[in-house]
Amino acid sequence: MSSRMLHLITVGTSIVRNAAKYSDTYSILEKHGERLRNWAVAHPDSYWDKDAGEHARVSSDVFRDVLAFVTSDPRRASAELNSLFGFIESLSQKGIGNVVHDVVLYPTDTGVSVFCARIIYEYLRGEGLRSQVITDHSIGDVEVNTVPFFGKEFWRGLLNLILEISKYVVGDKVHDRILANLTAGFKPEVSFLLLISSILGIDTAYYIHESMKQIIEIPIIELQLTPTMEKLLEKILETKNEKLSEDIARITDRLGLSINGTPIPEARKIAEILLKLGRSRYTSPRCQ
């Protein structure tokens, strides 16, 4: 009987940076060299960042050529694919097989990251694992899920990432394991995601170690919401448009859930999700 794993993958800009780096040595990329170099250093919402977002489509010449570059050597071109394939390879080496791997890609809310995510999406849907010496494993469903404000506003983007991930993990009965691939993306956001992975329902996190160049699996430490935190989240749920009490606001302002005591637009939804996750984590089929 086959098993199914879900990989939640944060997406950075390694594909564009590597394409820019090798644009002089890959003939197919030469004509795009200047554009790729501008994309590689583009700030969010800048002209070049928006330009990259506009080319995040198969009908674009630069998209097709970068996809061909990735196809020629996916593990060198993409940090995300390198870690995904490395993890699957490690399973195979352990004798674990007959696994279908579903993938959800989470680019930042920037044109360059979305471009990279769409490249990975097209590669996985087209090539899957054919280029890898990995048997008895396959790529299943692949999705791209751009997270509003992720990579632009720290707390708002992070909270939206939690909301988006929760859509896949709450009540999940399809996957035997849910994994977070944390190789790419902004380090502060990725570090926080690792911290709360237990509450989110993620079983294992993994990444490619920068110096060792090998897959590192990080076991998730089981965490539960404290009674104090539960009460705080319940207070947020009870609040409509009014400000939170001063003692509550001191904590929620620090957590980024409110500004001067006024809950941010996402706060009530975040509170609802965290309470639901925290109370159901240890009753899920995968935790028993």
N, C-alpha and C positions, 0 to 999 in steps of 0.2 A: 504494500500500500504506500502511495506517495505521500510526502508531507509538503507543507507549504509554509514559506517564510515571507515576511513583509519587511522590506528595507526602506526606512525613512531616511532620505539622503539630502542633507543641506548642500546647496550648489554654490560654488564660488565662481572665480573667473579664470581658473587655470587653463582652460582650453584656449581662450583668447590670448592669454599671456604667452602660452607655448606657441601658438600659431604666429604671433608677432615675433617671437624669438627665432623661430625657424623659417620665417618668410623669405629669407635670402637663400636658403638651401633647398626649399621645396618649390619647384618651378610653378606648381599650381597656385602657390600663395604669393608669388612675387608681385603680381599686379595689385594685390591688396595690402602690401606691406605697410604703407604709410597709414592707411585707415586702421589696420589692426594695431599698430603701435599707438595710435591715438586712443583707440578703445581700451587698450591695456592699462592706460593711466587715467582714464576718464573718471571724473567725480559724478556721483549720482545726480541725475537730472541735468547734467551738462549737455551741450550740443552733441558731443561724441557719444555720450551714454545713450541719448535718445536715438541717435543714428543707429547704434547697435540694436536697439529694440525694434526699430523699423525693419531691420534685416533678419529678424528671428523667424524666418519663414522659408519653406523649401523652394519657393519661386525665386529667391535671391541668389545671384551668382556667388557672392561671397559666402553665403550660407552653405551652398552645395560644395564649394571648394574647401571650406574648413571641415565639413563633414567627411570629405574624401581624405583630408589630412588625418583626421581622427581615426578613420577606418584603417588607414595604413599602419598605424601603431597606437591603438587605443590606450594602452597602459602608460605610454610616455606622454601622450597628448592630454590626458584627463586624469586629474587626481581622484575624481569621483569613481571613474571606471577602474582605475588601478586598485583602489581599495575594495570596491565591490567584487572584482574578479579575484583579488587576493584572498578575500574572505571565503568565497565559494571554493577556491582552490584548496584552502586550508581544511574545509569540510571534507573534500574529496580525499585529501591525504590522511584524514582520520578514519576513512572508511564509511563516511556518511554520504549516502547517495539517494537517488530517486526523489529529488527535491525540486519543487517549482518555486521560483523566486519572483515575487511581485515587488514592484518598485514605485515609490512615490518621491518625486523630485521637488525640493523646496528651494527655488531660487530666491535671492533677495529681490526687493522691489526696485530693481535697476535694469536698464536695458541690456547691459553687458552680461549680467548673471542670467537673465531670461534667455538671451541668445545661447549661452552655454548649455542651459537646461534643455532647450529645444534640440540642440545638437545631440545631447545624450539620449533624449527621447527617441529621435529618429534612428540613432545608431542601435539602441537596444531593440527597438521594434524591427529593424531590418536585419541586423547581424546577430543579435542575441549573444550566444556564447560560441558561435562557430569559429571565431578566430582563436579561441583558447583551447588548450589541451585539457579540457575538463569534460568528463563523461558522466552520464546519469544525473545531470543537472540541466535545468532550462529556465529561461526568462519567461515569466507569465505576463500579467498586466503591468503596464507602465503608464504613469500619469505625471503631469506637471501641474504643480499647485503654487502659483505665485502668492506670496504672503504680503498683504498691504503693510507698508511702513518698515518691513524687515530690511535692515541695512541702512535705514534712514533715521528713524527715531528709535533709540534703544529699547525703552520699556514698551512702547506701543507696538513696535515690531515684534518683540519677544512674546508679548501677550497674544498677539494675533497668531504667531507660530504655534503657541500652545493650543489655541482654539482650533486651528486647522488640523493639527496632529490628533487632537481628541476625536475628531470626526471619524478617524480610521480605527482608533484603538478602543473606544467605548463600546462595550458589548461585542467586540470581535470574537467570532467563533469559527472563523475560517482558517486562521493561521496558527501553526504550532509554535512559532516564535515571532516576536516583533523586535526588530533590531534597528538601532540608530547608527547610521554611517556618518561620523562626525569629522571626517578628514578635511572637508572644505567648509568655507564660510567664515564669518567673523568669529574670532576666538572668544570674546566675552559672551556672545550669545550662545555659542556652542557649549561653553563651560556651564552656563546656567541650565541649558537643556539637559546636560548630563546630570546635574544636581537633582533635577526634579523628574528624571526618567522613571523612577519607581512609581511615583504618583500617577504619571501619565500611562503606565502600563507597558513600558518598554522593558524587555527582558535583558538585552545585552547591547552595549555600545562597542563600536570598533573603529579603528582608524589606522592609517599607515604612519608608523613612527618616522619622523623626519630624518633622523640620523641612522637608525637601524634598518630603515627601508623594509620593515616587515609588519605584518598585521598584528596589532595589539588588541586583544579583547578585554573590555573593562566590565567586570561583573557589576550589576546594579545593586546597590545597597538598599534594602527595603526601608522605605520611610512612610510614616503615617502623619496625617494632620494632627497637630496637638489640639486639645480642647479649646485653648485660647485662640488658635488660628481658625478653628471651626466657627467660634462665636463671632470673630471678626468678619469672616466671609458671610455669615448669616446677616450681620448688620448691614453689609453692603447690599445684600439682596433685598432687605427690608426698605432701604433708602430709595426714594423716588428721585425728586429733583432737589431735595434739601441737602444741606451740608451734613457731614458726619460729625459726631461729637468730637471735642478737642482731643480726648485721650485716644480715640480710635484714629482720628486724622493724623496724629503724629506717626502712627505706624503705617497707615495706608499711603501717606505722602512719601514716606521713605521707600516703600515698595513700588511706587509708581502707579498705584491703583487710584490715586486721587491727586488733585492739585489744589493746595490750600483748603483741603477738606471736601472739595467737590469731586465726586467720583468721575473718572474719565469715561467716555462713552462705552468702552469695552469692559468696564469693571464688573458690572452685574453678570454679564455672560461668563467672564472669567471665574467669578465666585461660584456660579452655578456649576460650571464644569469641574473645578477643583473639588468642590464638595461631593459631586457625583463620583468623580474618580477616586477620591480619598475613601469614600464609604464602600465602594464596590470593588476596590483593588484586590482584596483578599478573598472575595467570593467568586472571582472570575474562574472559568474552567481551566485556564492555563496556570493558575496559581495553586491549584489543589493537587 
